[in-house]
Amino acid sequence: MTMSHALSRGVRTLAVAAATSGILVAATSTAAADDGPTRELLTADCASGLGKCSFNDPKLGEAYLGDFRQVSDSLYNCSTSPATQSMTWTDSVGSTDSVGVSVTAGGNIAGIVDLSVTATYDHSWTSTHTESSSLNMTVQPGEVGWISRAQVMQQVSGTWQTHYDDPKWGHYYWFWGDTITGPAPNGTDGKSNAVVVKSRAMTAAEKKSCSAGTKAGRAFVKQR
């Protein structure tokens, strides 16, 4: 099924529902345009404001702990004793839509979703979260250590509606479903953010580099 057919099917479904409830969806055709828009084009119009868009009937999924990601530089220990050092870490987590495109790269998308979730659930939705701190870590001889962090995440699903002042691709209105994944406040649904120290044994090449130049017999930091 093509994108234009899927979108027009959504238009037909919503038009029928609207007619049943006594609400007229003005100038909505039941025929699909062969040169209809892609989801990306419609989303871009929402982001730019060219389309007057709303994110309808949002449904929040249960929060979950996201994947661990390295958030600090790496500490290499080329010495013969454990190396302890304070390491600073910074993590910034954004939101993506159901095809993996960022919704925080500018435009109106994040604000529209926040407005919809706030109106439905009486609390705001955050499209990005940034956090930083420092942590002492100890790395054993011949190992590499770093700090990883996992963010509490949550999905919100809903239906986008865009309205044009003049018909575009043959219609005033277009509808499409979307699921957006983004950071959730710590403690949502009993889930907590996590920060851990991880380490691994050096590779053969890394061990070989330990004997070269100023790295020999000491610990050093390599930027990520």
PyMOL commands that set and color helices and strands:
alter all, ss='L'
color gray80, all
select helices_A, chain A and resi 3-20+39-48+109-121+188-190+204-209+213-215
alter helices_A, ss='H'
color red, helices_A
select strands_A, chain A and resi 52-60+64-65+69-70+74-77+83-93+129-139+143-150+152-168+171-183+194-201+219-222
alter strands_A, ss='S'
color yellow, strands_A
deselect
rebuild
show_as cartoon
